[in-house]
Amino acid sequence: MDIKTLRHSAAHVMAYAVTQLWPDAKLDIGPSTDDGFYYDFDLEHRLGEEDFAAIEAKMAEIARADYPFERIEMSREEARKFLEGRGQTYKIERLADIPEGEAISFYKCGDYWDLCRGPHVPSTGCVKAFKITSVAGSYYRGDSRNPMMQRLYGIAAESQADIDATLARIEEAKRRDHRRLGVELDLFHLDPEDPGQIFWHPKGWAIYVALQEYMRDKVRKDGYQEVNTPAIMPRSLWERSGHWGHYQKNMFVTESEKRVFAVKPMNCPGALEIFNSRLRSYKDLPLRLAEFGHCARNEPSGTLHGIMRVRGFVQDDAHILCTEEQIEAEVAKFCRLLKDVYKDFGFDKNLTVKLSTMPDDHVGDEKTWQHAEAALAAACKSAGMDYEIQPGEGAFYGPKLEFTLVDALGRPWQCGTIQLDYQLPSAERLNAEYIGADNQKHHPVMLHRAVLGSLERFLGILIEQYAGAFPVWLAPEQVRVIPIADAQLPQARELVAKLVDLGVRVDIDEKADKLGAKIRRAQAEKVPFMLVLGKKEAESGMVAVRTRDEGDKGAMPFDDFLAMFRAAAAKRG
């Protein structure tokens, strides 16, 4: 049985139960998710955990009745009248989203009807194991200008054992939730007055900078030159690039001296402006321009999620300008870089690749798109990576390869991407040109690529991957010096200064607490190394070493500790 179909069918059973308990409920949507399902309701009763048992009991009753899931098709007008008769105003709006010519179908089980494409399991009796997990507010269509719905979450599986395993994963996900750990570990905060923007605290910013410097070193060694382009660029440039016509609703727009500007939602036009700033030769290609460009996108507030979906973010972006003949080698080179980076974070297993093809909302002719898709597919194969097709999911200017990693909880995250673009450098767009070996002008091919994607989102993934216990090389505070008494403060401060000079991220605990409390605090804050200084250590020049993972390592000379630290800091993966 397909698990997504089972989950979606369970969402219908849950909605059926809610409408039986609260007949005034208005329905919106009820899709499956990676972990389970949800359904959005508009009803006067405020749902809470105290309602879950009654809803689950009603669901069990519906499941025992074993109602068949029946598909009924209607004309658009029949469907509209049917929904009007039931007072389902949200479903009427969703009806308008169905493209002309597409079949309009309802699924019926018992006396419950739902506008739905399907598919579903044969009957409600197939929905045997389920559990309601939570309820939350959610704006209709994710837009804060719309009514607030009540989103009821649940899980469904083929057996109770699977439900128990899923509940365990959910609890572990809660323990690792980056939003909770971000506050507990004092990494960042999010202000409801400034939605989608991150306020990085010193410890969080230390990780951010370490991550950025790591990527900066990687791309420099891989032949990239780093650039930086303006955060605000004129509407005229966005119109020429095509972004204004295809992406304007997601841009933050401003005006100055009767001219319209937009805060950049992506970096690509800026890279082409740099390319066009001087005459280029074929000998200059490939030209690899890397940029940690700060972008802003006007995402609906209802879709924001911690630091993983925000309005302000930085991409580990790069744009490669190359010839047609260089495409395969450059894509293969990028794939090697991506795999090398992911390996350092332990994400080299279960990596999947998808080739996203021409969307309906595209620029350029179909022949050029077919050529681009074939070139990207060949380059992916040349890099030794298999892919699956993702129809219609390409960028508006070109097809792309999307790389999905899997975290410690088995959850997929699409992060890396490389996009093949004939459109932006063309004469019809930003008209990038170089002088070829034939002494004639040619348009380069542009490859848009990112390994991590958004640094903010990737850091959110890492917080959850490591449950806040970062490896030494990424830890915001790598070492904490703990003097037992005030008498050891001078030596402790000297030790901190020495470690700072060696490039170690170090702090000192000068609070008037007992040693046990200081160690517990460092442990709770997930500091990898603790150096305890008592009278004996201060007099002998030794340090008593504790580690986050192994506890007491005993007293040792400082140089021995430094060798231990450097070995731990060098470990990746």
C-alpha positions in Angstrom: 0.0 0.0 0.0 1.4 3.4 -1.0 2.1 5.3 2.3 1.3 8.7 0.8 -2.1 7.4 -0.4 -2.8 5.9 3.0 -1.9 9.2 4.8 -4.1 11.3 2.5 -7.0 8.9 3.0 -6.5 9.2 6.8 -6.7 13.0 6.4 -10.2 12.4 4.8 -11.2 10.1 7.7 -10.1 12.7 10.2 -12.0 15.5 8.4 -15.1 13.2 8.3 -14.7 12.7 12.1 -14.3 16.5 12.7 -17.4 17.3 10.6 -19.5 14.7 12.5 -18.4 16.2 15.9 -18.6 19.8 14.7 -21.0 20.1 11.7 -20.3 23.8 11.2 -16.7 23.0 10.2 -15.6 24.5 6.9 -12.9 22.5 5.1 -9.9 23.6 3.1 -7.2 21.0 2.2 -5.8 17.8 3.7 -2.6 16.6 2.1 -0.1 13.9 3.1 3.3 15.1 4.5 6.7 13.5 5.0 5.7 12.3 8.4 1.9 12.0 8.2 -1.0 14.3 7.2 -2.9 17.4 8.2 -6.2 19.0 7.5 -7.1 22.7 7.7 -10.5 23.7 9.3 -12.4 26.9 9.9 -14.7 26.2 12.8 -15.9 28.2 15.8 -14.8 25.6 18.4 -11.1 26.0 19.3 -9.5 22.6 18.9 -7.1 21.4 21.6 -5.4 18.3 22.9 -8.5 17.5 25.0 -10.4 16.9 21.7 -7.9 14.4 20.3 -9.4 11.4 22.0 -12.9 12.1 20.8 -11.7 12.7 17.2 -9.7 9.5 17.2 -12.6 7.5 18.6 -14.8 8.8 15.8 -12.1 8.0 13.2 -12.0 4.4 14.6 -15.7 4.2 14.2 -15.5 5.4 10.6 -12.7 2.9 9.9 -14.7 0.0 11.3 -17.6 1.0 9.1 -15.3 0.3 6.1 -16.9 2.8 3.8 -15.6 2.6 0.2 -13.8 5.6 -1.2 -15.9 6.4 -4.3 -14.8 8.8 -7.0 -17.5 11.0 -8.4 -16.9 13.5 -11.3 -18.9 16.6 -11.8 -19.0 19.5 -14.2 -17.5 22.7 -12.9 -21.0 24.3 -12.5 -22.4 21.1 -10.8 -19.4 21.1 -8.4 -19.9 24.8 -7.6 -23.6 24.4 -6.8 -22.9 21.3 -4.7 -20.3 23.1 -2.6 -22.5 26.2 -2.2 -25.3 23.9 -0.9 -22.9 22.7 1.8 -21.6 26.1 2.6 -18.0 25.1 1.8 -16.6 28.5 0.7 -13.0 27.5 0.9 -13.6 24.5 -1.4 -15.3 26.8 -3.9 -12.2 28.9 -4.1 -10.1 25.8 -4.5 -12.4 24.7 -7.3 -11.4 27.9 -9.2 -7.7 26.7 -9.0 -8.5 23.6 -11.1 -7.3 24.2 -14.7 -9.9 24.2 -17.4 -10.2 20.8 -19.0 -9.0 18.9 -15.9 -11.5 16.5 -14.4 -13.3 17.8 -11.3 -13.6 14.9 -8.9 -15.0 14.3 -5.4 -14.2 11.4 -3.1 -17.1 10.1 -1.0 -16.9 7.8 2.0 -20.1 7.4 4.0 -21.9 10.7 3.8 -18.6 12.6 3.7 -17.8 14.3 0.4 -14.5 16.1 -0.4 -13.3 17.9 -3.5 -10.1 15.9 -4.3 -7.9 14.6 -7.1 -7.1 11.5 -5.2 -6.0 8.7 -5.2 -7.3 7.0 -2.1 -7.2 3.5 -0.6 -10.1 1.3 -1.4 -12.0 1.9 1.8 -11.9 3.5 5.2 -11.2 0.1 6.7 -7.6 0.4 5.3 -7.0 3.2 7.8 -6.3 1.1 10.8 -3.4 2.7 12.6 -3.4 6.4 13.2 -2.8 9.1 15.8 -3.5 12.8 16.1 -0.4 14.6 17.1 -0.9 18.3 17.3 -3.0 21.4 16.3 -1.7 24.7 15.1 -2.8 27.9 13.5 -2.3 28.4 9.8 -3.3 31.3 7.5 -5.5 30.3 4.6 -3.2 29.9 1.6 -0.3 30.9 3.8 -1.2 34.6 3.6 -1.5 36.6 6.8 -4.2 38.8 5.2 -6.5 35.7 5.0 -8.4 34.0 7.8 -6.6 31.9 10.4 -7.4 28.2 10.0 -6.9 25.4 12.5 -4.5 22.8 11.2 -4.9 19.4 12.7 -1.9 17.1 12.3 -1.9 13.3 12.4 0.1 10.3 11.5 -1.0 7.0 9.8 0.7 3.7 9.1 -0.1 0.1 8.3 0.5 -1.1 11.9 0.6 0.2 15.4 4.3 -0.7 15.5 4.9 1.7 12.7 2.9 4.4 14.5 5.1 3.9 17.6 8.2 4.2 15.6 6.9 7.4 13.9 6.0 8.8 17.3 9.5 8.1 18.5 10.9 9.9 15.5 8.6 12.9 16.1 9.8 13.1 19.7 13.4 13.0 18.6 12.6 15.7 16.0 11.2 17.8 18.8 14.4 17.3 20.8 16.5 18.4 17.9 14.2 21.2 16.7 16.5 24.1 15.7 14.0 26.7 16.9 14.1 25.3 20.4 17.9 24.7 20.4 18.6 28.1 18.9 17.1 29.7 22.0 18.5 27.2 24.5 22.0 27.5 23.2 21.7 31.3 22.7 22.4 31.0 18.9 19.8 33.4 17.5 16.3 34.7 17.9 13.4 35.6 15.7 11.3 38.7 16.3 7.6 38.5 15.4 7.8 42.2 14.6 10.3 41.5 11.8 9.1 38.1 10.4 11.5 36.1 8.3 14.6 37.9 9.6 17.2 36.4 11.9 19.0 38.1 14.7 22.2 36.1 15.1 23.7 36.1 18.6 27.5 35.7 19.1 27.5 31.9 19.4 25.2 31.5 16.4 27.2 33.9 14.3 30.5 32.1 15.2 29.0 28.9 13.6 27.8 30.9 10.7 31.2 32.5 10.0 32.9 29.1 10.4 30.5 27.6 7.9 31.0 30.5 5.5 34.8 30.4 5.8 34.8 26.7 5.2 32.9 27.2 1.9 35.1 30.1 1.0 38.2 28.0 1.3 36.6 25.1 -0.7 35.5 27.3 -3.6 38.8 29.2 -3.7 40.7 25.9 -4.1 38.2 24.8 -6.8 39.1 27.7 -9.1 36.4 30.3 -8.1 36.9 34.0 -7.7 34.8 35.7 -5.1 32.8 38.8 -6.0 30.1 40.9 -4.3 27.2 42.7 -6.0 24.7 45.4 -4.9 21.8 44.4 -2.7 19.5 46.8 -4.5 19.3 46.9 -8.3 17.0 48.8 -10.7 13.8 47.5 -12.1 15.2 47.9 -15.7 17.8 45.2 -15.0 15.3 42.9 -13.5 13.0 43.4 -16.5 15.8 42.6 -18.9 16.8 39.5 -17.0 13.2 38.3 -17.0 12.9 38.2 -13.2 10.4 41.1 -13.1 7.9 39.3 -15.2 8.3 35.9 -13.5 9.3 36.8 -9.9 8.2 40.3 -9.1 5.6 39.2 -6.5 8.4 37.8 -4.4 10.5 40.9 -4.5 10.8 43.8 -2.0 10.4 46.9 -4.1 11.5 50.5 -3.3 11.7 53.8 -5.1 14.3 56.6 -5.2 14.4 59.7 -7.3 11.4 58.5 -9.3 13.1 55.2 -10.2 12.0 51.8 -9.1 14.5 49.4 -7.5 14.2 45.9 -6.0 16.1 44.2 -3.3 17.7 41.3 -5.0 16.0 37.9 -4.5 18.9 36.2 -6.3 22.4 37.1 -7.5 22.5 36.1 -11.1 22.0 39.5 -12.9 24.8 40.9 -10.8 27.2 38.2 -11.9 26.4 39.0 -15.6 26.9 42.7 -14.9 30.5 41.9 -13.8 31.0 39.7 -16.9 29.8 42.5 -19.1 32.0 45.1 -17.5 34.9 44.4 -19.9 35.5 42.6 -23.2 36.1 38.9 -22.5 38.0 36.3 -24.6 37.3 32.6 -24.9 40.6 32.2 -23.0 38.9 33.7 -20.0 36.4 30.9 -19.9 35.3 29.2 -17.8 34.9 32.2 -15.5 33.7 31.0 -12.0 32.3 33.9 -9.9 31.4 33.0 -6.4 29.3 35.2 -4.1 28.0 35.0 -0.6 25.2 37.3 -1.7 22.5 38.5 0.8 19.1 38.0 -0.8 15.6 38.9 0.3 12.3 37.3 -0.8 8.9 38.4 0.1 7.7 35.0 1.4 4.1 34.8 2.8 4.4 35.0 6.6 2.4 31.8 7.0 5.1 29.8 5.1 8.0 31.0 7.3 9.7 28.3 9.4 12.4 29.1 11.9 15.7 29.8 10.1 14.9 27.2 7.4 12.4 29.4 5.5 13.1 33.1 5.9 12.9 36.4 4.0 16.5 37.4 4.4 19.3 34.9 3.6 22.7 34.3 2.1 23.4 31.8 -0.6 26.8 30.1 -1.3 26.1 31.1 -4.8 28.3 31.0 -7.9 27.8 31.6 -11.6 30.0 29.9 -14.2 30.3 31.5 -17.6 31.6 28.9 -20.1 31.4 27.7 -23.7 29.1 24.9 -24.9 32.1 22.5 -25.0 32.9 23.2 -21.3 29.4 22.4 -19.9 30.0 18.7 -19.2 33.4 19.2 -17.5 32.1 22.1 -15.4 29.0 20.2 -14.2 31.1 17.1 -13.4 33.5 19.4 -11.5 30.7 20.9 -9.5 29.3 17.4 -8.7 32.7 16.4 -7.3 32.8 19.6 -5.1 29.3 19.0 -3.8 30.0 15.4 -2.9 33.2 16.4 -1.2 31.5 19.0 0.9 28.5 16.8 1.8 31.0 14.1 3.0 32.5 16.5 5.5 29.1 16.9 7.1 28.2 13.2 7.0 25.7 13.7 4.2 27.4 11.6 1.5 25.1 8.6 2.0 21.7 8.4 0.3 22.3 11.4 -1.9 19.7 11.6 -4.7 19.7 13.7 -7.8 16.7 15.0 -9.8 16.7 16.6 -13.3 14.0 19.3 -13.3 12.7 20.1 -16.8 10.9 22.9 -18.6 8.1 24.5 -16.6 4.9 26.1 -18.2 6.2 29.5 -17.1 9.4 29.6 -19.0 11.4 31.9 -21.3 13.0 30.7 -24.6 11.9 28.3 -27.2 11.3 24.6 -26.7 14.1 23.4 -28.9 16.7 25.3 -26.8 15.2 23.8 -23.7 15.4 20.3 -25.1 19.0 20.9 -26.0 19.8 22.3 -22.5 18.1 19.3 -20.7 20.0 16.8 -22.8 23.3 18.6 -22.1 22.6 18.6 -18.3 21.6 15.0 -18.4 24.8 14.0 -20.2 26.9 16.0 -17.8 25.3 14.3 -14.8 26.0 10.9 -16.2 29.6 11.9 -16.9 29.9 12.8 -13.2 28.9 9.2 -12.4 25.6 10.2 -10.8 22.2 8.8 -11.7 19.1 11.0 -11.7 15.4 10.9 -11.9 13.2 13.3 -14.0 11.2 15.9 -12.2 8.9 17.2 -15.0 8.1 20.9 -15.2 10.1 21.9 -12.1 13.0 23.8 -13.8 13.7 27.5 -13.3 12.0 29.8 -15.7 15.3 30.2 -17.6 16.6 26.7 -17.7 16.7 23.1 -16.4 18.5 22.1 -13.2 19.9 19.3 -11.3 18.7 19.2 -7.6 20.6 17.3 -5.0 18.8 16.0 -1.9 20.6 14.8 1.2 19.2 12.8 4.1 19.7 13.7 7.7 20.1 11.7 10.9 16.3 11.3 11.2 15.9 10.0 7.6 14.4 13.3 6.4 15.2 14.5 2.9 16.5 18.1 2.3 17.0 19.5 -1.2 20.0 21.8 -0.9 22.4 21.8 -3.8 21.5 22.7 -7.3 23.1 23.5 -10.7 21.1 25.2 -13.4 22.0 25.4 -17.1 21.0 28.7 -18.6 21.1 29.8 -22.3 18.6 32.6 -21.7 20.1 35.2 -19.4 23.3 35.6 -21.4 21.4 35.9 -24.7 21.0 39.0 -26.8 17.3 39.0 -25.8 18.2 39.3 -22.1 21.5 40.6 -20.6 23.6 40.1 -23.8 26.8 38.7 -22.4 29.4 38.2 -25.1 33.0 37.0 -25.5 35.4 36.9 -28.4 35.8 33.3 -29.6 38.8 31.6 -31.3 37.3 32.6 -34.6 37.5 36.3 -33.6 33.7 36.5 -33.6 31.3 37.4 -30.8 29.5 34.6 -29.0 27.2 34.3 -26.0 28.5 32.2 -23.1 26.5 29.5 -21.4 25.7 30.3 -17.7 25.7 27.7 -14.9 24.0 28.8 -11.7 25.0 26.7 -8.8 24.9 26.4 -5.0 26.2 23.6 -2.8 24.6 24.4 0.6 21.9 26.7 -0.9 20.8 29.1 1.8 23.4 29.2 4.6 20.6 29.9 7.1 18.6 26.9 6.1 21.7 24.6 6.0 22.7 25.8 9.4 19.2 24.9 10.6 19.6 21.5 9.2 23.0 21.1 10.9 21.6 22.2 14.3 19.0 19.4 14.0 21.5 16.9 12.5 23.9 17.3 15.5 21.1 18.1 18.0 23.2 21.2 18.9 26.3 19.2 19.7 28.4 20.5 16.8 31.7 18.8 15.9 34.7 20.6 17.2 35.5 22.4 13.9 32.1 24.0 13.8 31.3 24.4 17.5 30.7 28.1 18.5 32.7 27.6 21.7 35.3 24.9 21.2 36.9 25.2 24.7 35.8 26.4 28.0 38.3 27.2 30.7 36.9 26.5 34.2 38.9 27.9 37.2 37.9 26.1 40.4 38.5 29.2 42.6 39.2 32.9 42.1 42.8 32.3 43.0 43.2 30.5 39.6 41.6 33.3 37.6 44.9 35.0 36.5 46.2 31.7 35.1 42.8 30.9 33.5 42.8 34.3 31.8 46.3 33.8 30.5 45.3 30.4 29.1 42.3 31.9 27.3 44.5 34.6 25.8 47.0 31.9 24.6 44.2 29.9 23.0 42.7 32.9 21.3 46.1 33.6 19.8 46.1 30.1 18.4 42.7 30.7 16.7 40.6 28.7 19.2 37.1 29.8 20.0 37.3 29.8 23.8 35.5 31.3 26.8 35.9 31.3 30.6 33.4 30.5 33.3 34.1 33.1 36.0 30.7 32.6 37.8 30.8 32.1 41.6 29.6 28.5 41.4 31.0 25.2 42.5 33.0 23.1 40.0 30.2 20.6 39.5 27.7 23.3 38.5 30.2 24.8 36.0 30.9 21.4 34.4 27.1 20.7 34.1 26.6 24.2 32.5 29.3 23.5 30.0 27.9 20.1 29.3 24.4 21.5 28.8 25.7 24.2 26.5 27.4 21.3 24.5 31.0 22.7 24.7 33.4 20.0 23.3 36.4 20.6 25.6 36.6 21.8 29.2 39.9 22.8 30.8 39.7 22.7 34.6 42.3 24.7 36.6 42.7 24.1 40.3 45.6 25.0 42.6 47.6 21.9 41.5 47.2 22.6 37.8 48.0 26.3 38.2 51.2 25.5 40.0 52.3 22.7 37.7 51.3 24.3 34.4 49.1 21.3 33.6 45.4 21.3 32.5 42.7 18.9 33.6 40.8 18.0 30.5 37.2 17.0 30.1 35.4 16.3 26.9 31.7 16.6 26.1 31.5 13.0 24.9 34.0 11.1 27.0 34.1 13.0 30.3 37.3 13.2 32.4 40.5 12.7 30.4 42.8 13.5 33.3 45.6 16.1 33.7 48.1 16.7 31.0 50.6 19.2 29.7 49.1 22.0 27.6 50.9 20.9 24.4 49.4 17.4 24.8 45.9 18.9 25.1 46.6 21.1 22.0 47.5 18.1 20.0 44.3 16.3 21.1 42.3 19.4 20.3 43.8 19.8 16.8 43.2 16.2 16.0 39.5 16.5 17.0 39.1 19.8 15.1 40.5 18.2 11.9 37.9 15.5 11.9 35.1 15.8 9.3 32.1 13.7 8.4 
